[in-house]
């Protein structure tokens, strides 16, 4: 999960200032914690607090983390879903709005760490998406990312991950970032950004290169780096220097949430590193 948040923060300053290169400083002016990280935290807290995985509690968590920073960069319709539901529905009751946007995929990383089977992982990923993104592509994007994280943390090879995700979700993962980059543009749909983010991981050699490759596409940089970073953390782990650096961008409540997930899921493999790097 921290890999997703780190990718979001690194990619944040390139979201509307595209760069078609892997050569850039990881952190600089304009780096910030965006809606991707906020909603990732919300989903993690939902998993920890609600064993029934209900939409009622998930809605509470999404709204709670949205209200902590309303200026985190939410898309227009999701912003209204969070803060002004009467603009969408006269009765003000929040409902799914058939979105195929990549917001469902960027917030799902904690689901990939929480369960013991890929079937349960994909089932809960669908719940996490469908509260807003109930379009089949929105659900598929969340499931594909969660499944990739599940497989990465359980020792699957990249070839196994590529084959499973390609066959199950009908994504073309038999391309390279070098092939995609020249013609790629800003894209927020799951179907045209999630496969590319997964390919950034597949083409990488370590965590940092996965994030650099995702940003270098020149698209929705924070979200694609968030997705690629979440998978890369599960496969490679996180470098100590990045764990330390990202600590300066997190509130104590965020760190506590990450440590809670580490105590109550397979994410425990990172707990000691986080506590050491954050001097907790």
C-alpha positions in Angstrom: 0.0 0.0 0.0 2.8 2.4 0.8 4.2 1.7 -2.7 0.9 3.0 -4.2 1.0 6.1 -2.0 4.7 6.7 -2.9 3.9 6.4 -6.6 1.0 8.8 -6.3 3.2 11.5 -4.5 6.1 11.0 -7.0 3.7 11.3 -10.0 1.6 14.1 -8.6 3.6 17.0 -10.1 3.5 15.4 -13.5 -0.3 14.8 -13.7 -0.8 18.0 -15.7 2.8 18.6 -16.7 3.6 15.5 -18.7 7.1 14.1 -19.1 8.0 11.5 -21.7 11.2 10.5 -19.9 12.4 8.3 -17.0 15.0 10.9 -16.1 13.6 13.2 -13.3 14.0 13.9 -9.6 11.7 11.6 -7.7 10.6 14.5 -5.3 10.4 18.1 -6.1 8.3 21.2 -5.9 4.7 20.3 -6.5 4.9 16.7 -5.1 1.9 16.1 -2.8 -0.5 13.5 -1.4 -3.5 13.4 -3.8 -6.9 11.8 -4.0 -5.3 8.5 -4.9 -3.6 8.3 -1.6 -6.6 9.5 0.4 -8.9 7.0 -1.1 -6.3 4.2 -0.7 -6.2 5.0 3.0 -10.0 4.9 3.1 -10.2 1.5 1.5 -7.5 0.2 3.9 -9.4 1.5 6.9 -12.6 0.0 5.6 -10.9 -3.5 5.3 -9.6 -3.2 8.9 -12.8 -2.0 10.5 -15.5 -3.8 8.6 -15.2 -7.6 8.3 -18.5 -7.7 6.4 -17.1 -5.4 3.7 -20.3 -3.4 3.4 -20.9 -0.4 1.2 -22.4 1.4 4.2 -19.0 1.5 6.0 -17.0 2.0 2.8 -19.1 5.1 2.1 -18.3 6.4 5.6 -14.6 5.9 5.1 -14.4 7.4 1.6 -16.3 10.5 2.9 -14.2 10.7 6.0 -10.9 10.8 4.1 -12.3 13.1 1.5 -13.3 15.6 4.1 -9.7 15.5 5.6 -8.5 17.2 2.4 -11.2 18.3 -0.1 -8.6 19.9 -2.3 -6.7 16.6 -3.0 -7.7 16.6 -6.7 -10.9 14.6 -7.0 -12.5 14.2 -10.4 -15.7 16.2 -10.9 -18.3 13.5 -10.5 -16.6 11.8 -7.6 -16.2 15.2 -5.9 -19.9 15.6 -6.1 -20.5 12.1 -4.9 -18.3 12.9 -1.8 -19.3 16.4 -1.0 -22.5 17.4 -3.0 -24.6 14.3 -3.6 -27.7 16.4 -4.2 -26.1 17.6 -7.4 -26.3 14.0 -8.6 -29.5 12.8 -7.0 -32.3 15.0 -5.6 -32.7 12.9 -2.4 -28.9 13.2 -1.7 -28.4 9.5 -1.3 -25.1 8.4 -2.7 -25.3 5.7 -5.4 -23.0 4.1 -7.9 -22.7 6.2 -11.1 -21.5 3.6 -13.7 -18.0 5.0 -13.9 -15.3 3.3 -15.9 -12.6 5.7 -14.6 -9.3 4.6 -13.0 -10.3 5.8 -9.6 -11.5 2.3 -8.7 -8.0 0.9 -9.6 -5.9 3.5 -7.8 -7.6 2.9 -4.4 -7.6 -0.9 -4.3 -4.0 -1.8 -3.3 -4.8 -2.8 0.3 -7.2 -5.4 -1.0 -4.4 -7.2 -2.7 -2.7 -7.8 0.7 -5.7 -8.7 2.8 -7.0 -12.1 1.7 -5.7 -15.7 1.3 -7.1 -16.5 -2.1 -7.2 -14.7 -5.4 -10.9 -15.4 -5.6 -11.6 -13.6 -2.4 -9.3 -10.8 -3.4 -11.2 -10.2 -6.6 -14.6 -10.5 -4.9 -13.7 -7.7 -2.4 -12.0 -5.6 -5.1 -15.4 -5.6 -6.9 -17.1 -4.4 -3.8 -14.6 -1.7 -3.3 -15.1 -0.5 -6.9 -18.8 -0.9 -7.3 -19.8 1.6 -4.7 -19.1 4.2 -7.4 -17.4 2.5 -10.4 -20.0 -0.1 -11.1 -19.3 -0.1 -14.9 -17.8 -3.5 -15.9 -14.6 -1.7 -16.9 -14.4 0.1 -13.5 -14.8 -3.2 -11.7 -12.3 -5.0 -14.0 -9.7 -2.4 -13.4 -9.9 -2.8 -9.6 -9.9 -6.6 -9.8 -6.9 -6.7 -12.1 -4.7 -4.5 -9.9 -5.7 -6.3 -6.7 -5.1 -9.7 -8.4 -1.6 -8.5 -9.6 -0.7 -7.5 -6.1 -2.0 -10.8 -4.6 0.1 -12.7 -7.2 3.2 -10.6 -6.7 3.2 -11.0 -2.9 2.7 -14.7 -3.2 5.8 -15.2 -5.4 4.3 -15.5 -8.9 6.6 -14.7 -11.8 6.0 -11.8 -14.1 5.2 -14.2 -16.9 2.6 -15.9 -14.7 1.1 -12.5 -13.7 1.0 -11.3 -17.3 -0.7 -14.5 -18.5 -3.3 -14.5 -15.7 -4.3 -10.8 -15.9 -4.3 -10.9 -19.7 -6.5 -13.9 -19.9 -8.8 -13.1 -17.0 -9.4 -9.4 -17.8 -8.7 -9.3 -21.5 -5.9 -6.6 -21.2 -3.2 -6.5 -23.8 -0.1 -6.8 -21.6 2.1 -8.1 -24.5 3.4 -4.6 -25.3 6.2 -2.5 -23.8 6.4 1.0 -22.4 8.8 1.9 -25.2 6.1 0.9 -27.8 3.3 2.7 -25.9 5.0 5.9 -24.9 5.3 7.8 -28.2 1.5 8.0 -28.9 0.2 7.8 -25.4 -1.8 10.7 -24.0 -3.7 11.7 -20.8 -6.3 8.9 -20.2 -8.4 8.3 -17.1 -10.4 5.2 -18.2 -9.5 1.9 -16.6 -9.4 0.2 -20.0 -6.8 2.6 -21.3 -4.7 3.3 -18.2 -4.7 0.2 -16.0 -3.0 -2.1 -18.6 -0.4 0.5 -19.3 0.4 0.9 -15.5 0.7 -2.9 -15.2 3.1 -2.9 -18.1 5.2 -0.3 -16.4 5.6 -2.8 -13.6 6.2 -5.7 -15.9 9.0 -3.8 -17.7 10.7 -2.7 -14.5 13.7 -4.0 -12.8 13.0 -2.6 -9.3 10.4 -0.4 -7.5 11.9 2.9 -8.6 12.1 1.9 -12.2 8.4 0.9 -12.2 7.3 4.3 -11.0 9.6 6.1 -13.4 8.3 4.1 -16.3 4.7 4.8 -15.3 5.3 8.5 -15.1 7.2 8.5 -18.4 4.1 7.6 -20.3 3.0 11.2 -20.0 -0.5 10.3 -19.0 -2.4 10.4 -15.7 0.9 10.2 -14.0 0.0 10.1 -10.3 -2.6 7.4 -10.8 -0.5 5.3 -13.1 2.5 5.5 -10.8 0.1 4.7 -7.9 -1.0 1.5 -9.6 2.4 0.5 -10.8 4.0 1.3 -7.5 1.4 -0.7 -5.6 2.2 -3.8 -7.6 6.0 -3.1 -7.6 6.0 -2.9 -3.8 4.4 -6.4 -3.5 7.0 -7.8 -6.0 10.2 -6.1 -5.0 9.6 -4.4 -1.6 10.3 -0.8 -0.9 13.8 0.8 -0.7 14.6 2.1 2.8 15.4 5.6 1.5 12.0 6.0 -0.2 10.2 4.7 2.9 12.1 7.4 4.9 11.5 10.1 2.4 7.8 9.5 2.0 7.3 9.6 5.8 7.7 13.4 5.6 4.6 13.5 3.3 2.4 11.5 5.7 0.4 12.5 8.7 0.8 10.4 11.9 -2.8 9.0 11.3 -1.6 7.8 7.9 1.4 6.0 9.3 -0.8 4.4 12.0 -3.2 3.2 9.3 -0.4 1.6 7.3 1.0 0.0 10.5 -2.5 -1.3 11.4 -2.8 -3.0 8.0 0.7 -4.5 8.5 -0.4 -5.9 11.8 -3.6 -7.5 10.4 -2.7 -8.8 7.0 0.1 -10.2 4.8 1.4 -6.7 4.8 3.1 -7.6 8.1 6.3 -8.3 6.1 6.9 -4.6 5.9 6.0 -3.5 9.4 9.5 -3.6 10.8 10.9 -1.6 7.9 8.3 1.1 8.3 8.9 1.4 12.1 12.6 1.5 11.6 12.6 4.1 8.8 10.0 6.3 10.5 11.7 5.9 13.9 8.5 4.7 15.6 
